[in-house]
Amino acid sequence: MKTNKKRYVGNVRELMVYSKSLEYIKIIYEIAESLPEYEQYNLGAVFRRSSTSILANLSEGNTNYYYKKELNHLNMVLGKIGILRSCLDICRTVGYISDSVFLKADYKSEEILKMIIGMMRRIESYLESIQDTQNKTETINKSYIDPDTLAIVYEKATLFNNLISKVVLQFPRYEEEIMKDQMIRAAKSVLQNLTNSNSITSSQLYLAINTSLGSVSESIAFCDMAFMQDYISIEQYDRLKILGTDIENSIIELMRQAIRINDEILEEVYEW
């Protein structure tokens, strides 16, 4: 049966658009670093914030169990690309970058834009196909989520959050309200959405764990960006990525088990 919930969540970092986005961020950061000093906290900040948001939204949106949530995040990516292209126009107009640098960056902008639009069209087409058959969001009973496994995931997420809180201290000052703050926020979101699981309803718990899943993926994306910019060492990067991926896989398995139990019970009900 088709539903508005995904049955499978893959590895966003295996998508071509992910690696293309990393390349794009590298180009944008090089442009930002080449700007005059007085533009580092103006245009430079817009370049950095918007480019990192592309990978963050792609990761958080793709690594979750709801199609509509992914669609919303992909739509945000389109907006960030629009902002970056406007900034590129400004830079070329005032002479901050050459035509060749502009064309290289703008070509990458268009390339990623088309890939994101393609992803959105596929999701929209799927959602249109289920409009008449399935409009409600499925509810997974709270008892289907193993509390012991959830507690282990929370312990790992606590360590992950603490490690990120330490490594961001190495970031340059101009990342204070950009990559640094976003990375801290994403890591905290993982923890916040795994807490108080006993005091919320079944549907809230499932949505909270789903949000944690997206936030872990977003955090790993920031690790990729931080390592690419040489903000963190290979040892720090490896530790964060291994731990983050472990948490991500554990949450996915936790949610798969809940969906599997839910499906089995629904089958028994329909058979009865």
Secondary structure, DSSP 8 states (H G I E B T S, - for coil): ---SB-S----GGGSHHHHHHHHHHHHHHHHHHHS-GGGTTTHHHHHHHHHHHHHHHHHHHHSSSBHHHHHHHHHHHHHHHHHHHHHHHHHHHHTSS-HHHHHHHHHHHHHHHHHHHHHHHHHHHHHHHTTTT--S-----GGGS-HHHHHHHHHHHHHHHHHHHHHGGGS-GGGTTTHHHHHHHHHHHHHHTTS-GGGS-HHHHHHHHHHHHHHHHHHHHHHHHHHHTTSS-HHHHHHHHHHHHHHHHHHHHHHHHHHHHHHHHHHHHHH-
